Amino acid sequence: MHAAPRTPSNSVRVHVDIHKACGAWGVAAAAADHMHKLKKYPNRRLYDTTASRYVTMEDARDLIVRGESIEVTDAKDGSDITRSVLLQILAEQEAEGHQPILTNRAIEQIIRFYGDRMGGVVSRYIEQSIVSFLDHQEQFRSNLRALSEMNPLNLMRQAFEAPFRPRGADTRKPAPEEPPPDIDDMEPPESGKPPPG
């Protein structure tokens, strides 16, 4: 007998929204609606009840990267340990040499908000900032490309190379000049008014 589907909590809904916004990164938005339920056993093994197989932390990370969500429960007492597993995945990413997303200073600031009345506000702000960033990330990448082209070193290199380029190497066409008006096409000035021009 199957249990009735659970209504996603706000945190899961935001998680799904974040993954839907990842569409510009090539993550399938439809996959974000798929929740993999994992159980963590005392021997630290993870069992994916959705796919009926044992998985590694790397497999769980791959699910997330593909845009799928995970929910992890402790097999012994049924408690939700998703957050600790997600934090463990983050720590392992950094241990493998991936560039940290959060600096030490940012983590310290976040820790200071625990127990503070502003903690909930900061949490919502961070979530909305990430969603907004993902929504606008393609424009952001385009702007970064434009900035890298305007890099002062690139501009200096172009200025230095310009005198050494053959004259025909410049592919930009000069703006067409308007030919001077033909005298025969000009109308004679009315009496008492000076000629135009």
ZADO-1210 file (C-alpha; in nm, 4 decimals, padded with zeros to 6 digits):
<atoms>
<atom x="00.0000" y="00.0000" z="00.0000" code="MET" pos="1"/>
<atom x="00.1406" y="00.3382" z="-00.0997" code="HIS" pos="2"/>
<atom x="00.1319" y="00.6411" z="00.1267" code="ALA" pos="3"/>
<atom x="-00.0442" y="00.9519" z="00.0038" code="ALA" pos="4"/>
<atom x="00.1922" y="01.1982" z="-00.1650" code="PRO" pos="5"/>
<atom x="00.3309" y="01.4569" z="00.0702" code="ARG" pos="6"/>
<atom x="00.2841" y="01.8268" z="00.0053" code="THR" pos="7"/>
<atom x="00.6300" y="01.9795" z="-00.0381" code="PRO" pos="8"/>
<atom x="00.7434" y="02.2137" z="00.2349" code="SER" pos="9"/>
<atom x="00.8550" y="02.5680" z="00.1557" code="ASN" pos="10"/>
<atom x="01.2206" y="02.4638" z="00.1611" code="SER" pos="11"/>
<atom x="01.1556" y="02.1835" z="-00.0878" code="VAL" pos="12"/>
<atom x="00.9483" y="02.4168" z="-00.3072" code="ARG" pos="13"/>
<atom x="01.2306" y="02.6730" z="-00.3106" code="VAL" pos="14"/>
<atom x="01.4759" y="02.3911" z="-00.3838" code="HIS" pos="15"/>
<atom x="01.2632" y="02.2879" z="-00.6825" code="VAL" pos="16"/>
<atom x="01.2346" y="02.6520" z="-00.7973" code="ASP" pos="17"/>
<atom x="01.6124" y="02.6867" z="-00.7842" code="ILE" pos="18"/>
<atom x="01.6545" y="02.3814" z="-01.0023" code="HIS" pos="19"/>
<atom x="01.3910" y="02.5050" z="-01.2476" code="LYS" pos="20"/>
<atom x="01.5898" y="02.8259" z="-01.2765" code="ALA" pos="21"/>
<atom x="01.8966" y="02.6170" z="-01.3624" code="CYS" pos="22"/>
<atom x="01.7500" y="02.5482" z="-01.7071" code="GLY" pos="23"/>
<atom x="01.9977" y="02.7943" z="-01.8565" code="ALA" pos="24"/>
<atom x="02.2784" y="02.5754" z="-01.7195" code="TRP" pos="25"/>
<atom x="02.1400" y="02.2824" z="-01.9127" code="GLY" pos="26"/>
<atom x="01.9756" y="02.1155" z="-01.6124" code="VAL" pos="27"/>
<atom x="01.6454" y="01.9606" z="-01.7054" code="ALA" pos="28"/>
<atom x="01.3753" y="02.1506" z="-01.5203" code="ALA" pos="29"/>
<atom x="01.1410" y="01.8532" z="-01.5312" code="ALA" pos="30"/>
<atom x="01.3926" y="01.6478" z="-01.3330" code="ALA" pos="31"/>
<atom x="01.3678" y="01.8974" z="-01.0471" code="ALA" pos="32"/>
<atom x="01.0197" y="01.7689" z="-00.9690" code="ASP" pos="33"/>
<atom x="01.1593" y="01.4200" z="-00.9063" code="HIS" pos="34"/>
<atom x="01.2459" y="01.3504" z="-00.5421" code="MET" pos="35"/>
<atom x="01.4830" y="01.0640" z="-00.4622" code="HIS" pos="36"/>
<atom x="01.4186" y="00.9266" z="-00.1154" code="LYS" pos="37"/>
<atom x="01.7361" y="00.7955" z="00.0426" code="LEU" pos="38"/>
<atom x="01.7914" y="00.6070" z="00.3685" code="LYS" pos="39"/>
<atom x="02.1211" y="00.6324" z="00.5530" code="LYS" pos="40"/>
<atom x="02.2213" y="00.3236" z="00.7480" code="TYR" pos="41"/>
<atom x="02.4491" y="00.3086" z="01.0557" code="PRO" pos="42"/>
<atom x="02.7295" y="00.1711" z="00.8352" code="ASN" pos="43"/>
<atom x="02.7070" y="00.5076" z="00.6480" code="ARG" pos="44"/>
<atom x="02.5656" y="00.3440" z="00.3354" code="ARG" pos="45"/>
<atom x="02.2898" y="00.5202" z="00.1438" code="LEU" pos="46"/>
<atom x="01.9990" y="00.3321" z="-00.0084" code="TYR" pos="47"/>
<atom x="01.7914" y="00.5010" z="-00.2794" code="ASP" pos="48"/>
<atom x="01.4392" y="00.3719" z="-00.2138" code="THR" pos="49"/>
<atom x="01.3207" y="00.5382" z="-00.5355" code="THR" pos="50"/>
<atom x="01.5657" y="00.3442" z="-00.7557" code="ALA" pos="51"/>
<atom x="01.5910" y="00.0406" z="-00.5198" code="SER" pos="52"/>
<atom x="01.9707" y="00.0394" z="-00.5034" code="ARG" pos="53"/>
<atom x="02.2619" y="00.1431" z="-00.2850" code="TYR" pos="54"/>
<atom x="02.4261" y="00.4715" z="-00.3821" code="VAL" pos="55"/>
<atom x="02.7364" y="00.6621" z="-00.2807" code="THR" pos="56"/>
<atom x="02.7639" y="01.0253" z="-00.1744" code="MET" pos="57"/>
<atom x="02.9005" y="01.0884" z="-00.5240" code="GLU" pos="58"/>
<atom x="02.5824" y="00.9368" z="-00.6716" code="ASP" pos="59"/>
<atom x="02.3716" y="01.1627" z="-00.4481" code="ALA" pos="60"/>
<atom x="02.5752" y="01.4637" z="-00.5651" code="ARG" pos="61"/>
<atom x="02.5248" y="01.3599" z="-00.9286" code="ASP" pos="62"/>
<atom x="02.1472" y="01.3434" z="-00.8731" code="LEU" pos="63"/>
<atom x="02.1525" y="01.7003" z="-00.7420" code="ILE" pos="64"/>
<atom x="02.3738" y="01.8253" z="-01.0260" code="VAL" pos="65"/>
<atom x="02.1267" y="01.6731" z="-01.2754" code="ARG" pos="66"/>
<atom x="01.8518" y="01.8786" z="-01.1117" code="GLY" pos="67"/>
<atom x="01.6899" y="01.6103" z="-00.9008" code="GLU" pos="68"/>
<atom x="01.6196" y="01.6546" z="-00.5309" code="SER" pos="69"/>
<atom x="01.7022" y="01.4205" z="-00.2471" code="ILE" pos="70"/>
<atom x="01.5429" y="01.3570" z="00.0896" code="GLU" pos="71"/>
<atom x="01.7520" y="01.1554" z="00.3336" code="VAL" pos="72"/>
<atom x="01.6174" y="00.9823" z="00.6438" code="THR" pos="73"/>
<atom x="01.8063" y="00.7976" z="00.9141" code="ASP" pos="74"/>
<atom x="01.7207" y="00.4283" z="00.8707" code="ALA" pos="75"/>
<atom x="01.7396" y="00.3693" z="01.2476" code="LYS" pos="76"/>
<atom x="01.4955" y="00.6333" z="01.3760" code="ASP" pos="77"/>
<atom x="01.3395" y="00.7825" z="01.0596" code="GLY" pos="78"/>
<atom x="01.4607" y="01.1374" z="01.1322" code="SER" pos="79"/>
<atom x="01.5208" y="01.3731" z="00.8410" code="ASP" pos="80"/>
<atom x="01.8966" y="01.4161" z="00.7954" code="ILE" pos="81"/>
<atom x="01.8850" y="01.5747" z="00.4492" code="THR" pos="82"/>
<atom x="02.0559" y="01.8970" z="00.5618" code="ARG" pos="83"/>
<atom x="02.3521" y="01.7184" z="00.7190" code="SER" pos="84"/>
<atom x="02.3985" y="01.5047" z="00.4063" code="VAL" pos="85"/>
<atom x="02.3800" y="01.8121" z="00.1807" code="LEU" pos="86"/>
<atom x="02.6361" y="01.9896" z="00.4000" code="LEU" pos="87"/>
<atom x="02.8568" y="01.6799" z="00.3858" code="GLN" pos="88"/>
<atom x="02.8354" y="01.6842" z="00.0040" code="ILE" pos="89"/>
<atom x="02.9392" y="02.0523" z="00.0079" code="LEU" pos="90"/>
<atom x="03.2347" y="01.9760" z="00.2361" code="ALA" pos="91"/>
<atom x="03.3441" y="01.6869" z="00.0134" code="GLU" pos="92"/>
<atom x="03.3262" y="01.9107" z="-00.2958" code="GLN" pos="93"/>
<atom x="03.5687" y="02.1534" z="-00.1355" code="GLU" pos="94"/>
<atom x="03.7916" y="01.8693" z="-00.0083" code="ALA" pos="95"/>
<atom x="03.8182" y="01.7477" z="-00.3691" code="GLU" pos="96"/>
<atom x="03.9593" y="02.0860" z="-00.4682" code="GLY" pos="97"/>
<atom x="03.6501" y="02.2563" z="-00.6085" code="HIS" pos="98"/>
<atom x="03.6456" y="02.6313" z="-00.5554" code="GLN" pos="99"/>
<atom x="03.4459" y="02.7174" z="-00.2423" code="PRO" pos="100"/>
<atom x="03.1232" y="02.9075" z="-00.3047" code="ILE" pos="101"/>
<atom x="03.1059" y="03.0433" z="00.0497" code="LEU" pos="102"/>
<atom x="03.4154" y="03.2115" z="00.1885" code="THR" pos="103"/>
<atom x="03.5171" y="03.1644" z="00.5516" code="ASN" pos="104"/>
<atom x="03.3989" y="03.5171" z="00.6248" code="ARG" pos="105"/>
<atom x="03.0563" y="03.4477" z="00.4689" code="ALA" pos="106"/>
<atom x="03.0220" y="03.1274" z="00.6738" code="ILE" pos="107"/>
<atom x="03.1164" y="03.3173" z="00.9904" code="GLU" pos="108"/>
<atom x="02.8500" y="03.5790" z="00.9137" code="GLN" pos="109"/>
<atom x="02.5888" y="03.3081" z="00.8557" code="ILE" pos="110"/>
<atom x="02.6810" y="03.1400" z="01.1873" code="ILE" pos="111"/>
<atom x="02.6291" y="03.4737" z="01.3647" code="ARG" pos="112"/>
<atom x="02.2693" y="03.4845" z="01.2373" code="PHE" pos="113"/>
<atom x="02.1765" y="03.1563" z="01.4099" code="TYR" pos="114"/>
<atom x="01.9639" y="03.2408" z="01.7121" code="GLY" pos="115"/>
<atom x="01.9225" y="03.5995" z="01.5914" code="ASP" pos="116"/>
<atom x="01.5764" y="03.7322" z="01.5022" code="ARG" pos="117"/>
<atom x="01.7117" y="03.8184" z="01.1574" code="MET" pos="118"/>
<atom x="01.8041" y="03.4551" z="01.0839" code="GLY" pos="119"/>
<atom x="01.4779" y="03.3811" z="00.9020" code="GLY" pos="120"/>
<atom x="01.5044" y="03.7004" z="00.6997" code="VAL" pos="121"/>
<atom x="01.8626" y="03.6183" z="00.6001" code="VAL" pos="122"/>
<atom x="01.7618" y="03.2642" z="00.5021" code="SER" pos="123"/>
<atom x="01.4828" y="03.3905" z="00.2742" code="ARG" pos="124"/>
<atom x="01.7127" y="03.6601" z="00.1343" code="TYR" pos="125"/>
<atom x="01.9815" y="03.4052" z="00.0438" code="ILE" pos="126"/>
<atom x="01.7258" y="03.1726" z="-00.1186" code="GLU" pos="127"/>
<atom x="01.5682" y="03.4530" z="-00.3206" code="GLN" pos="128"/>
<atom x="01.9111" y="03.5867" z="-00.4192" code="SER" pos="129"/>
<atom x="02.0111" y="03.2466" z="-00.5562" code="ILE" pos="130"/>
<atom x="01.6828" y="03.2096" z="-00.7451" code="VAL" pos="131"/>
<atom x="01.7222" y="03.5602" z="-00.8863" code="SER" pos="132"/>
<atom x="02.0848" y="03.4932" z="-00.9788" code="PHE" pos="133"/>
<atom x="01.9890" y="03.1752" z="-01.1620" code="LEU" pos="134"/>
<atom x="01.7066" y="03.3559" z="-01.3418" code="ASP" pos="135"/>
<atom x="01.9494" y="03.6180" z="-01.4663" code="HIS" pos="136"/>
<atom x="02.2658" y="03.4118" z="-01.4931" code="GLN" pos="137"/>
<atom x="02.2691" y="03.4010" z="-01.8745" code="GLU" pos="138"/>
<atom x="02.2588" y="03.7805" z="-01.8875" code="GLN" pos="139"/>
<atom x="02.5263" y="03.7795" z="-01.6187" code="PHE" pos="140"/>
<atom x="02.7494" y="03.5479" z="-01.8243" code="ARG" pos="141"/>
<atom x="02.6987" y="03.7648" z="-02.1305" code="SER" pos="142"/>
<atom x="02.7978" y="04.0729" z="-01.9307" code="ASN" pos="143"/>
<atom x="03.1063" y="03.8928" z="-01.7978" code="LEU" pos="144"/>
<atom x="03.2101" y="03.8021" z="-02.1531" code="ARG" pos="145"/>
<atom x="03.1716" y="04.1664" z="-02.2552" code="ALA" pos="146"/>
<atom x="03.3759" y="04.2769" z="-01.9532" code="LEU" pos="147"/>
<atom x="03.6531" y="04.0305" z="-02.0319" code="SER" pos="148"/>
<atom x="03.6698" y="04.1721" z="-02.3835" code="GLU" pos="149"/>
<atom x="03.7047" y="04.5178" z="-02.2296" code="MET" pos="150"/>
<atom x="03.9861" y="04.3928" z="-02.0060" code="ASN" pos="151"/>
<atom x="04.2497" y="04.6697" z="-01.9873" code="PRO" pos="152"/>
<atom x="04.5188" y="04.4226" z="-02.0924" code="LEU" pos="153"/>
<atom x="04.3179" y="04.3270" z="-02.4028" code="ASN" pos="154"/>
<atom x="04.2644" y="04.6933" z="-02.4881" code="LEU" pos="155"/>
<atom x="04.6353" y="04.7686" z="-02.4416" code="MET" pos="156"/>
<atom x="04.7309" y="04.4686" z="-02.6568" code="ARG" pos="157"/>
<atom x="04.4934" y="04.5803" z="-02.9326" code="GLN" pos="158"/>
<atom x="04.6279" y="04.9350" z="-02.9178" code="ALA" pos="159"/>
<atom x="04.9851" y="04.8061" z="-02.9348" code="PHE" pos="160"/>
<atom x="04.9129" y="04.5720" z="-03.2291" code="GLU" pos="161"/>
<atom x="04.7124" y="04.8260" z="-03.4321" code="ALA" pos="162"/>
<atom x="05.0107" y="05.0105" z="-03.5883" code="PRO" pos="163"/>
<atom x="05.1644" y="04.6800" z="-03.6982" code="PHE" pos="164"/>
<atom x="04.8556" y="04.5483" z="-03.8778" code="ARG" pos="165"/>
<atom x="04.8528" y="04.5857" z="-04.2565" code="PRO" pos="166"/>
<atom x="04.6129" y="04.8547" z="-04.3704" code="ARG" pos="167"/>
<atom x="04.3789" y="04.6048" z="-04.5350" code="GLY" pos="168"/>
<atom x="04.3569" y="04.3975" z="-04.2152" code="ALA" pos="169"/>
<atom x="04.0966" y="04.6243" z="-04.0597" code="ASP" pos="170"/>
<atom x="03.7677" y="04.4642" z="-04.1581" code="THR" pos="171"/>
<atom x="03.5572" y="04.7496" z="-04.0296" code="ARG" pos="172"/>
<atom x="03.4139" y="04.9583" z="-04.3106" code="LYS" pos="173"/>
<atom x="03.4311" y="05.3341" z="-04.2753" code="PRO" pos="174"/>
<atom x="03.0988" y="05.5133" z="-04.2650" code="ALA" pos="175"/>
<atom x="02.9967" y="05.6100" z="-04.6199" code="PRO" pos="176"/>
<atom x="03.0400" y="05.9768" z="-04.6914" code="GLU" pos="177"/>
<atom x="02.7564" y="06.1683" z="-04.8512" code="GLU" pos="178"/>
<atom x="02.8545" y="06.2991" z="-05.1949" code="PRO" pos="179"/>
<atom x="02.8419" y="06.6758" z="-05.2282" code="PRO" pos="180"/>
<atom x="02.5143" y="06.8001" z="-05.3764" code="PRO" pos="181"/>
<atom x="02.5102" y="06.8416" z="-05.7527" code="ASP" pos="182"/>
<atom x="02.4903" y="07.2104" z="-05.8481" code="ILE" pos="183"/>
<atom x="02.2444" y="07.1342" z="-06.1283" code="ASP" pos="184"/>
<atom x="02.0014" y="06.9788" z="-05.8781" code="ASP" pos="185"/>
<atom x="01.9992" y="07.2825" z="-05.6512" code="MET" pos="186"/>
<atom x="01.7093" y="07.5233" z="-05.6757" code="GLU" pos="187"/>
<atom x="01.7882" y="07.8902" z="-05.7193" code="PRO" pos="188"/>
<atom x="01.7413" y="08.0937" z="-05.4018" code="PRO" pos="189"/>
<atom x="01.4332" y="08.3036" z="-05.3651" code="GLU" pos="190"/>
<atom x="01.4976" y="08.6709" z="-05.4028" code="SER" pos="191"/>
<atom x="01.6185" y="08.8377" z="-05.0878" code="GLY" pos="192"/>
<atom x="01.7238" y="08.5102" z="-04.9176" code="LYS" pos="193"/>
<atom x="02.0842" y="08.3943" z="-04.9098" code="PRO" pos="194"/>
<atom x="02.1660" y="08.0583" z="-05.0708" code="PRO" pos="195"/>
<atom x="02.1595" y="07.7573" z="-04.8337" code="PRO" pos="196"/>
<atom x="02.4748" y="07.6141" z="-04.6951" code="GLY" pos="197"/>
</atoms>
